[in-house]
Amino acid sequence: MSGSTLSSYPAQYWHALDDGRIQCDLCPRDCKLHDQQRGACFVRQRQGEGIVLTTYGRSSGFCVDPIEKKPLNHFYPGSSVLSFGTAGCNLACKFCQNWDISKSRDMDRLMDQASPEQIADAAVRGGCRSVAFTYNDPVIFAEYAMDVADACHERGIKTVAVTAGYIHEQARRDFFAKMDAANVDLKAFTEDFYFKLTGSHLQPVLDTLVYLRHETKVWVELTTLLIPGHNDSDQELTALSQWVARELGPDVPLHFSGFHPDHKMPDVPATPKHTLVRARQIARDQGLRHVYTGNVHHAEGDASHCPQCDSQLIERDWYQIKRYRLTPEGTCPDCGTALAGHFAEQAGHFGARRIPVFLGGGKKSASLEGRPQGDGLG
């Protein structure tokens, strides 16, 4: 870990202010810090005349998941991904589904430790095609994620960011230069929602999406968690879908997932299946070709279709690949149209397992052969 301690790893993206404070330049929050003060994300702290990342090399846990759980449906379907997160977040979503991790102020939750090289080696040993930075937003532990990405690429392992995309321009360029794929949360399509329910703003997220789509080679998929009465109206779903089709293109996959009551919104009802099905139809009516439904059993909303002849190319049952009809070139066998994304000659067969992994550097120690657990949100 470059000789730095876990509690004092030098962070990038900051500058000194004339009033003696230091401003963090990682994300649009622009936290201005006195000595020993932490940013809104909790994990970036001023120490002396600089800012440090306090979670470098520490994780809230590792699991081997199906890639579809991120969710990524067009990035090596059926493959396994070594997933991990740390603690903290630079958003304040009242509906957070992983709030016990993202809102944690207890560093004892970071029970496992691993260097970038150990993580990459674990992915190789576990037969994982990729490593995902997930559970909490990897933007806030960018230096650690980027070092892990370098170690993974040296071993032929791909990297995946599951993120809200709330990041400043320079950090955005550096961070996503290390990523092969990203699922970005487009949480809603109104500034009012972002400001009141996430404590952030919509435009920086849209800027990230446009940047990723048009200035990088990162494979991008989007996820919108539909919350009844807050971001699920026909009008908003139409506007969101039109923007994606116009600014990102019709081949960018969009996942609508279901909310369940949690964190600071326990009284909001769970998203009914028909809302997700309706959202999918609205998005398809606006020209989006690959629209999926998540957190519900909906065979049509799990399947991938040819954008030209609409033949079913990938049949899924939750995270299980049931049928895979792509040619070795990644095209439709019926009409020859290419399916947008990254595909192997054959689908992976990891299935719906979830295998906890302990790398041996923290409070627990185990081999990669963990006991499969039940499925859940990434």
Secondary structure in CASP SS format (residue, H / E / C, confidence):
PFRMAT SS
TARGET T0000
AUTHOR 0000-0000-0000
METHOD secondary structure of the structure
MODEL  1
M C 1.00
S C 1.00
G C 1.00
S C 1.00
T C 1.00
L C 1.00
S C 1.00
S C 1.00
Y E 1.00
P E 1.00
A C 1.00
Q C 1.00
Y C 1.00
W E 1.00
H E 1.00
A E 1.00
L C 1.00
D C 1.00
D C 1.00
G C 1.00
R C 1.00
I E 1.00
Q E 1.00
C E 1.00
D C 1.00
L C 1.00
C C 1.00
P C 1.00
R C 1.00
D C 1.00
C C 1.00
K E 1.00
L E 1.00
H C 1.00
D C 1.00
Q C 1.00
Q C 1.00
R E 1.00
G C 1.00
A C 1.00
C C 1.00
F C 1.00
V C 1.00
R E 1.00
Q E 1.00
R E 1.00
Q E 1.00
G C 1.00
E C 1.00
G E 1.00
I E 1.00
V E 1.00
L E 1.00
T C 1.00
T C 1.00
Y C 1.00
G C 1.00
R E 1.00
S E 1.00
S C 1.00
G E 1.00
F E 1.00
C E 1.00
V E 1.00
D E 1.00
P E 1.00
I H 1.00
E H 1.00
K H 1.00
K C 1.00
P C 1.00
L C 1.00
N C 1.00
H C 1.00
F E 1.00
Y C 1.00
P C 1.00
G C 1.00
S C 1.00
S E 1.00
V E 1.00
L E 1.00
S E 1.00
F E 1.00
G E 1.00
T C 1.00
A C 1.00
G C 1.00
C C 1.00
N C 1.00
L C 1.00
A C 1.00
C C 1.00
K C 1.00
F C 1.00
C C 1.00
Q C 1.00
N C 1.00
W H 1.00
D H 1.00
I H 1.00
S H 1.00
K C 1.00
S C 1.00
R C 1.00
D C 1.00
M H 1.00
D H 1.00
R H 1.00
L C 1.00
M C 1.00
D E 1.00
Q E 1.00
A C 1.00
S C 1.00
P H 1.00
E H 1.00
Q H 1.00
I H 1.00
A H 1.00
D H 1.00
A H 1.00
A H 1.00
V H 1.00
R H 1.00
G C 1.00
G C 1.00
C C 1.00
R C 1.00
S E 1.00
V E 1.00
A E 1.00
F E 1.00
T C 1.00
Y C 1.00
N C 1.00
D C 1.00
P H 1.00
V H 1.00
I H 1.00
F H 1.00
A H 1.00
E H 1.00
Y H 1.00
A H 1.00
M H 1.00
D H 1.00
V H 1.00
A H 1.00
D H 1.00
A H 1.00
C H 1.00
H H 1.00
E H 1.00
R C 1.00
G C 1.00
I C 1.00
K E 1.00
T E 1.00
V E 1.00
A E 1.00
V E 1.00
T E 1.00
A C 1.00
G C 1.00
Y C 1.00
I C 1.00
H C 1.00
E H 1.00
Q H 1.00
A H 1.00
R H 1.00
R H 1.00
D H 1.00
F H 1.00
F H 1.00
A C 1.00
K C 1.00
M C 1.00
D C 1.00
A E 1.00
A E 1.00
N E 1.00
V E 1.00
D E 1.00
L C 1.00
K C 1.00
A C 1.00
F C 1.00
T C 1.00
E H 1.00
D H 1.00
F H 1.00
Y H 1.00
F H 1.00
K H 1.00
L H 1.00
T H 1.00
G C 1.00
S C 1.00
H C 1.00
L H 1.00
Q H 1.00
P H 1.00
V H 1.00
L H 1.00
D H 1.00
T H 1.00
L H 1.00
V H 1.00
Y H 1.00
L H 1.00
R H 1.00
H H 1.00
E H 1.00
T C 1.00
K C 1.00
V C 1.00
W E 1.00
V E 1.00
E E 1.00
L E 1.00
T E 1.00
T E 1.00
L E 1.00
L E 1.00
I C 1.00
P C 1.00
G C 1.00
H C 1.00
N C 1.00
D C 1.00
S C 1.00
D H 1.00
Q H 1.00
E H 1.00
L H 1.00
T H 1.00
A H 1.00
L H 1.00
S H 1.00
Q H 1.00
W H 1.00
V H 1.00
A H 1.00
R H 1.00
E H 1.00
L H 1.00
G C 1.00
P C 1.00
D C 1.00
V C 1.00
P C 1.00
L E 1.00
H E 1.00
F E 1.00
S E 1.00
G E 1.00
F C 1.00
H C 1.00
P C 1.00
D E 1.00
H C 1.00
K C 1.00
M E 1.00
P C 1.00
D C 1.00
V C 1.00
P C 1.00
A C 1.00
T C 1.00
P C 1.00
K H 1.00
H H 1.00
T H 1.00
L H 1.00
V H 1.00
R H 1.00
A H 1.00
R H 1.00
Q H 1.00
I H 1.00
A H 1.00
R H 1.00
D H 1.00
Q C 1.00
G C 1.00
L C 1.00
R C 1.00
H C 1.00
V E 1.00
Y E 1.00
T E 1.00
G E 1.00
N C 1.00
V C 1.00
H C 1.00
H C 1.00
A H 1.00
E H 1.00
G H 1.00
D H 1.00
A C 1.00
S E 1.00
H E 1.00
C C 1.00
P C 1.00
Q C 1.00
C C 1.00
D C 1.00
S C 1.00
Q E 1.00
L E 1.00
I E 1.00
E E 1.00
R E 1.00
D E 1.00
W C 1.00
Y C 1.00
Q E 1.00
I E 1.00
K E 1.00
R E 1.00
Y E 1.00
R C 1.00
L C 1.00
T C 1.00
P C 1.00
E C 1.00
G C 1.00
T E 1.00
C C 1.00
P C 1.00
D C 1.00
C C 1.00
G C 1.00
T C 1.00
A E 1.00
L C 1.00
A C 1.00
G C 1.00
H E 1.00
F C 1.00
A C 1.00
E C 1.00
Q C 1.00
A C 1.00
G C 1.00
H C 1.00
F C 1.00
G C 1.00
A C 1.00
R C 1.00
R C 1.00
I E 1.00
P E 1.00
V E 1.00
F C 1.00
L C 1.00
G C 1.00
G C 1.00
G C 1.00
K C 1.00
K C 1.00
S C 1.00
A C 1.00
S C 1.00
L C 1.00
E C 1.00
G C 1.00
R C 1.00
P C 1.00
Q C 1.00
G C 1.00
D C 1.00
G C 1.00
L C 1.00
G C 1.00
END
